[in-house]
Amino acid sequence: MSSLLYIPRSSFNEEDLKSLATLCLSQDQVRVDTHGGRRAAFQYLSQLKSFGMDLSPYIDLKTWDKLIKKIEKIKKFDYYKQNFDENRDNTFEKYWELNSESRRIDSKAKNNRKYTTEHFQPEQLKVYFNKKQIENIPYSEATFESSDFVDSDVRDNMRKYPINQRKNKGQIKTIQGRIEQAVFHVPPGKQIIILDFADDRMPGGLFLYGASTQEETICYNSNAYRALLDFKYQRFDGGFMIPEFGCLYIKNVKFFQPVDPNVNKNVDIIAAACYDLTEVHGLYIKNKEDKNLHSCTKKKFETIIASAQANSDGNGENTYLILGPIGCGAFENDIKTITELWENVLSSPLNENLNTKQHHAFEEVWFLSGKDDKLEIFEKVFQLNPKERMQARPN
């Protein structure tokens, strides 16, 4: 599978370009080069420049020439690899994460390799920079052959079932438990779309170290880690990033039941990241006092919901979307603020003539958390009855 790069030129706006340029020009090499964020961002800017786009407002010509030389150098290395190699070897090697026998790689990560032998097809791996890109899909005449366009399925479905004409139940519920339990709580025959509280710097977060937060748990119980690595090696030129105002969308991930891996479900995964307000991790820097924090996070959420709507099966009448308190753990986003943003986005108009809101594009929307206090805030903001909260039991 060759390296693929579809550029939604008509959808790029100034803040997307500025975000990519900021990554490319960052002096924080640990942040942007350890996992290849600069490398991934550069290929988009380079392609845009080849199309004749003027990047001089973001990067002057002299700096661009220096950047090209820097990228040529860092392409030879994978600086994350040396953390696991016994000899500290950082030579670039595709898919070393699936082949290394390093003692530093956790056994759970190695055990997952039985699920990761087959790569994902290009049409299963979608990169969305913003909501506008998704809204423009029905009007595109691009093809995979002409421009590596991988959303022909979405284009056909959005034309047949326009999102603003959908009028489904859109019921919002809370559910307590873990993601590997909740997936198997969804009734049979339903499409499942789950939000991965992702690390925007590296595939699977601290998966290789054996961490047990939400993203790593998804990866241990599915073949999602292979998909994230396919983004790295087949889409992002050996680097990795999640667009600042966007997400990665993965079609048809196999999710395995923990107690019986022979039982599995197909799920779609939206990998997105909130800002890390501790400023320790994350590609994109914002702190709690940043005046644009609220509006920028809202743009992320709008893209997440738009991607789920666009990739729903049919008219979404059988689609279950599982969300949650993204960014409210180690990244220290405020749970009430995050919940209110979800409410704002999901309750915004879908079609005023039909009196529908964004959540009516789905059959049900679940907010999942293992913690009472977080679910109580969701229930209060969405005016839900706590007595109707569901429980995801161990399988």
C-alpha positions in Angstrom: 0.0 0.0 0.0 1.6 3.2 -1.1 1.8 6.5 0.8 -1.5 8.3 0.3 -2.3 12.0 0.7 -5.7 13.5 -0.2 -5.7 17.3 0.2 -9.1 18.9 0.8 -7.9 22.3 -0.7 -11.2 24.0 -0.8 -11.8 23.2 2.9 -8.5 24.4 4.3 -8.8 27.7 6.1 -6.2 30.1 7.7 -6.3 28.4 11.1 -5.6 25.0 9.6 -2.6 26.3 7.7 -1.4 28.2 10.7 -1.7 25.0 12.8 0.4 23.0 10.4 3.0 25.7 10.0 3.3 26.0 13.8 4.1 22.3 14.0 6.7 22.6 11.3 8.4 25.6 12.8 8.3 24.4 16.4 11.5 24.6 18.4 10.2 21.9 20.8 11.9 18.9 19.1 10.8 16.4 21.8 7.1 17.4 21.3 7.0 17.5 17.5 9.8 15.1 16.4 9.7 12.1 18.8 6.6 10.8 17.1 6.9 12.6 13.8 4.3 15.4 14.1 6.5 17.8 12.2 7.1 15.2 9.5 3.3 14.5 9.1 2.4 18.2 9.0 5.1 19.0 6.5 3.8 16.7 3.8 0.5 18.5 3.8 2.2 21.9 3.5 4.5 20.6 0.8 1.6 19.3 -1.2 -0.3 22.5 -0.8 2.7 24.5 -2.0 3.0 22.2 -5.0 -0.6 23.1 -5.9 0.5 26.8 -6.0 -0.8 27.9 -2.6 1.1 30.8 -1.2 2.5 29.8 2.2 4.6 33.0 2.7 2.2 34.4 5.3 3.2 31.4 7.5 6.7 30.4 6.3 9.1 32.6 4.4 11.2 31.1 1.6 14.5 31.0 3.5 12.8 29.2 6.4 11.1 26.8 4.0 14.4 25.8 2.5 15.8 25.1 6.0 12.7 23.1 6.8 13.2 20.9 3.8 16.7 20.0 4.9 15.5 19.3 8.4 12.7 17.0 7.2 15.2 15.1 5.0 17.3 14.5 8.1 14.6 13.4 10.5 13.0 11.1 7.9 15.9 8.7 8.6 15.0 8.3 12.2 12.2 7.2 14.5 13.1 8.8 17.8 10.4 6.9 19.7 11.8 3.6 18.6 15.0 4.1 20.5 13.1 4.1 23.8 12.4 0.4 23.2 15.5 -0.8 21.4 18.0 -2.4 23.6 20.8 -0.7 21.7 19.0 2.7 21.5 18.8 2.3 17.7 16.6 5.0 16.2 16.9 4.1 12.5 13.6 4.4 10.8 11.9 1.1 10.3 8.3 0.6 9.2 6.1 -1.2 11.8 8.8 -1.8 14.3 6.1 -1.5 16.9 4.6 -4.8 15.7 7.9 -6.7 15.4 10.2 -5.6 18.2 10.7 -8.1 21.0 11.9 -5.5 23.4 11.4 -6.3 27.1 10.2 -2.7 27.5 7.1 -3.4 25.4 4.3 -4.5 27.7 2.9 -8.0 27.4 -0.6 -6.7 26.7 0.7 -4.9 23.6 2.5 -8.0 22.4 -0.5 -10.1 22.9 -2.5 -7.7 20.8 -0.3 -8.6 17.8 -2.6 -11.5 16.9 -5.2 -8.9 15.9 -2.9 -6.7 13.8 -1.5 -8.9 11.0 -3.7 -7.4 8.3 -3.4 -3.8 7.2 -6.5 -1.5 6.8 -7.6 -0.5 3.3 -7.2 3.1 2.2 -10.9 3.6 2.2 -11.1 2.7 5.9 -8.7 5.4 7.0 -10.0 9.0 6.8 -8.4 12.2 7.8 -10.7 15.2 8.6 -9.3 18.6 9.2 -12.5 20.4 10.0 -16.3 20.3 9.7 -16.3 22.2 6.4 -14.3 19.4 4.7 -17.0 16.9 5.6 -19.8 19.2 4.5 -18.2 19.5 1.1 -17.9 15.8 0.5 -21.2 15.4 -1.4 -20.1 18.1 -3.9 -16.8 16.5 -4.7 -16.1 14.6 -7.9 -12.7 13.4 -6.8 -11.8 9.7 -7.0 -9.3 7.5 -5.3 -7.5 7.0 -8.6 -7.2 10.7 -9.4 -6.4 12.1 -6.0 -6.4 9.4 -3.3 -9.9 10.5 -2.3 -11.2 7.9 0.2 -14.7 9.2 0.9 -16.6 7.9 -2.1 -18.8 5.8 0.2 -19.6 8.8 2.3 -20.3 11.0 -0.7 -22.7 8.4 -2.1 -24.5 8.0 1.2 -24.7 11.8 1.9 -26.2 12.3 -1.5 -28.8 9.5 -1.0 -29.5 10.4 2.6 -28.8 14.2 3.2 -27.8 14.7 6.8 -30.1 17.6 7.3 -33.1 15.5 6.2 -32.5 12.8 8.8 -35.1 12.6 11.6 -34.2 9.8 13.9 -34.8 9.2 17.6 -31.6 10.8 18.6 -32.1 9.6 22.2 -29.4 10.7 24.6 -28.5 8.4 27.5 -25.8 7.8 30.1 -24.1 4.5 30.7 -21.6 3.5 33.4 -18.8 1.2 32.8 -15.8 0.6 30.5 -15.6 0.9 26.8 -14.9 -2.8 26.2 -18.1 -3.5 28.1 -20.3 -0.8 26.5 -19.5 -2.0 23.0 -21.2 -5.3 23.7 -24.1 -3.6 25.4 -25.3 -2.2 22.1 -28.1 -4.3 20.6 -27.2 -6.6 17.8 -27.5 -5.4 14.3 -26.7 -1.7 15.1 -23.8 0.4 13.8 -21.5 1.4 16.6 -19.3 4.5 16.4 -17.0 5.2 19.4 -14.9 8.2 20.3 -11.3 7.4 21.1 -9.9 9.9 23.6 -6.7 9.9 21.6 -3.2 11.1 21.9 -2.7 13.5 19.0 1.1 12.9 19.1 1.5 9.1 18.8 -0.6 6.1 17.7 -2.3 4.5 20.6 -0.9 6.8 23.3 1.1 4.8 25.8 -0.1 1.4 24.4 3.3 0.0 24.2 4.0 0.8 27.8 0.9 -1.0 29.0 -1.1 2.0 30.1 -4.8 1.4 30.8 -6.6 4.7 29.9 -9.5 4.7 27.4 -7.5 4.8 24.2 -5.1 2.0 25.2 -8.0 -0.1 26.4 -9.6 0.3 22.9 -6.3 -0.8 21.3 -5.9 -3.9 23.6 -9.4 -5.1 22.7 -9.4 -4.5 19.0 -7.3 -4.1 15.9 -7.4 -0.3 16.2 -3.7 -0.1 16.9 -2.9 -1.5 13.5 -5.2 1.1 11.9 -3.4 3.9 13.8 0.0 2.5 12.6 -1.4 2.4 9.1 -2.1 6.1 9.4 1.5 6.6 10.5 3.2 4.6 7.8 0.7 4.8 4.9 -0.8 8.3 5.3 1.6 10.4 7.4 4.9 9.5 5.8 6.2 7.7 8.9 5.0 10.5 11.3 1.8 11.0 13.1 -0.7 13.7 14.0 -4.3 14.3 14.5 -5.4 17.6 12.9 -5.9 20.3 15.6 -9.5 21.0 14.7 -10.2 17.5 13.2 -10.1 13.8 13.8 -9.1 10.5 12.3 -11.9 8.2 11.3 -11.5 4.4 11.1 -14.1 2.2 9.4 -14.9 -1.4 10.5 -12.5 -2.0 13.4 -12.8 -5.5 14.9 -13.6 -5.2 18.6 -13.1 -8.4 20.6 -15.0 -9.5 23.7 -12.5 -9.7 26.5 -13.6 -13.0 28.0 -14.1 -14.7 24.6 -12.1 -13.2 21.7 -14.0 -15.4 19.3 -16.9 -13.0 19.8 -16.4 -9.7 18.1 -18.2 -6.7 16.7 -17.5 -4.3 14.0 -17.2 -0.7 15.2 -16.1 2.6 13.7 -13.7 4.7 15.7 -13.2 8.4 15.8 -9.7 9.3 17.1 -9.7 12.9 18.4 -7.8 14.7 21.1 -8.6 17.6 23.5 -5.9 20.1 24.4 -3.6 19.0 27.1 -3.9 21.9 29.5 -0.9 20.8 31.6 1.1 21.6 28.5 3.2 18.5 29.1 1.8 16.4 26.3 -0.1 17.1 23.1 1.0 18.6 19.8 -1.0 21.8 20.1 -0.3 24.1 23.0 -3.1 25.8 25.0 -3.4 26.6 28.6 -6.4 27.0 30.8 -6.4 30.8 30.4 -6.3 30.8 26.6 -9.1 33.0 25.4 -9.6 30.7 22.4 -9.7 27.4 24.3 -13.5 27.2 24.3 -14.1 28.0 20.7 -11.2 25.8 19.4 -12.5 22.8 21.5 -16.0 23.4 20.1 -14.6 23.2 16.6 -13.0 19.8 17.4 -16.4 18.6 18.7 -18.2 19.8 15.6 -15.9 17.9 13.4 -16.3 14.7 15.5 -20.1 14.9 15.2 -20.0 15.7 11.5 -17.7 12.8 10.9 -20.0 10.4 12.7 -23.0 11.7 10.8 -21.3 11.4 7.5 -20.1 7.9 8.1 -23.4 6.6 9.5 -24.9 3.6 7.7 -27.9 4.7 5.6 -29.8 7.5 7.2 -28.4 6.8 10.7 -31.6 5.3 12.0 -29.6 2.3 13.4 -26.4 4.2 14.5 -25.3 4.3 18.1 -22.7 6.9 18.9 -20.7 6.5 22.1 -19.1 9.7 23.5 -17.7 10.7 26.9 -15.7 13.0 29.0 -12.8 13.4 26.6 -9.8 15.3 27.9 -11.0 15.3 31.5 -8.4 13.0 33.0 -4.6 13.7 32.6 -5.3 16.6 30.3 -7.2 18.4 33.0 -10.0 19.9 30.9 -13.0 20.9 33.1 -15.7 18.2 33.0 -18.6 20.8 33.2 -17.1 22.8 30.3 -16.6 19.7 28.2 -20.2 18.5 28.9 -21.7 21.9 28.1 -19.8 22.0 24.8 -21.2 18.6 23.9 -24.6 19.8 24.7 -24.1 22.9 22.7 -23.0 21.0 19.6 -25.5 18.1 19.8 -28.4 20.5 20.5 -27.6 22.9 17.6 -30.1 22.9 14.8 -30.0 20.2 12.1 -33.0 21.3 10.2 -35.2 24.1 11.6 -38.1 23.2 9.3 -38.1 19.7 10.7 -37.4 20.9 14.2 -34.4 18.5 14.4 -31.1 18.9 16.2 -27.7 17.3 15.4 -28.3 14.3 17.7 -31.4 13.4 15.6 -29.0 12.1 12.9 -28.5 9.0 15.1 -30.7 6.5 16.8 -29.0 6.9 20.2 -26.1 8.9 21.7 -24.5 7.4 24.8 -22.2 9.2 27.2 -20.0 6.6 28.8 -17.9 6.9 32.0 -16.9 4.7 34.8 -17.3 7.5 37.4 -20.4 8.6 39.1 -19.4 12.3 39.4 -18.8 12.7 35.7 -22.1 11.0 34.7 -24.0 13.2 37.2 -22.7 16.3 35.4 -23.7 14.9 32.0 -27.2 14.0 33.4 -27.6 17.5 34.9 -26.5 19.4 31.8 -28.6 17.2 29.5 -31.5 17.0 31.9 -31.5 13.2 32.1 -32.9 11.1 34.9 -30.1 9.4 36.8 -32.4 6.5 37.6 -32.4 5.7 33.9 -28.7 5.4 33.7 -27.6 2.2 32.0 -24.9 -0.2 33.4 -22.4 -1.8 31.2 -21.6 -5.1 32.9 -18.5 -7.2 32.4 -18.8 -9.6 29.6 
